[in-house]
Amino acid sequence: MCGRYTVRSIQPVAELFGISLPPEFQPRYNVAPTQDVLVVRSASKEETNAARRGDLLRWGLVPSWADDPSMGNRMINARAETAATRPAFRDAMKRRRCLVPADGFYEWQKQEGSARKQPHLIRMADDRPFGFAGLWDTWRRGDEMLETFTILTTSPNELVAPIHDRMPVIVASQDFDRWLDPKVDAAGVADLLKPYPAEQMRAGPVGLGVNNPKNDDPSCVEAWK
């Protein structure tokens, strides 16, 4: 799964995704579910001259048909293998795909003989930002409206496998347009739902401070000593 991640850079993110950043966007070192975070979506010509737009959406997808928006608390991830068929995700998989900017994500590794799990930070070898494959939806009831998203996960690559049995789907930059295009159906992006090449990534243990979502500062990414 993907339950925490980082998006520490500002200008590199804007340049990679070709977006104007919302004024509320700030560097994050410990993004957690139910928080409002940066998501990139396809923009219509009526909205902007740009092909993409950056917005702040709540992490934890609430389907448009949900009776209770708290359902989103359980929908922070969607399995890539079943997203096209599960009722909560299948419509979004067809036409409401998004990219979730990040420059690292955390996974917790079980420790032999201990109940404690060791957090690891996984990122690109050159520490550049990248985009998770995401899905978004809009929930409305009366005057209340929520825009929410989930992150797709897949089997781990060789780097992540010793740490955790799942990893987020990472979309290569050359595939951004295809992933975001609502005219491309779920079958047209199925080949993108795969583990990212391990040789282009690195991982290392970090301190236990990241376990608390209230901690959101550079100390979260410091190497475990």
Phi, psi and omega in degrees: 000174172231109184246350177208149176203176181237151169215082192274337185262154181248293182298317177302326177293314179300319182289317182298317185265352179064046183231161166268130184279141174301143182300336181281349185293129178226153176304141182232140181244354182201065179294133183233157178304152181076000176271156176272120185223168186289131177226143180251129180231163174291139181252141176278158180297334179289335183275317188198162176281345180279156180281338183228159177225148176252128181225161175262118179239156179279135180278116182131095191292129174251109179301151182301333183269359184296141176283325186233121181295345177294348175304330181298336180298336181259002187243041181283336178230153173229132179289127181300329184291336186234001185299327182286348183241338181290134183305325183291337188237343192295322178292319178295325179295331180285318192216002180231059177268151180218172173244141180246105181298138179204166170223017174175158174216154183256141169225151184251129183257130176295140179253128182299130178076013182217146176279345182281140175254139181267119177286142176235144173258125180247132183208179176288152181301327179263008177065020180281158177288164181208180182234124170286149170283124181229167175232145180230162178206163178241130179245130179228136171216108183064233180273356182270134178222137176232134169249123189227167181213165173226160179251130178283143178236159181217185176293155184280154171278184186294335179284317186278331187308319179291345183262316184206158184269003175220160173212156178291149173286127178249127182265126177296147186302326180291349180254005181304311185298318180294318180298321184278341188291113180291347177281345177267124183279181184299322179296331182285350178239005184302328182290346180275348185273072185214163178296143177285146183304125183297326184293347179262007184231166175218160182215153177196153180290146176233172183291164184285354179300333181292344179298333181261116182296346176288339177275116183215071183210172185304338179297337181296330185261003181288142182297144178294132181250000000 
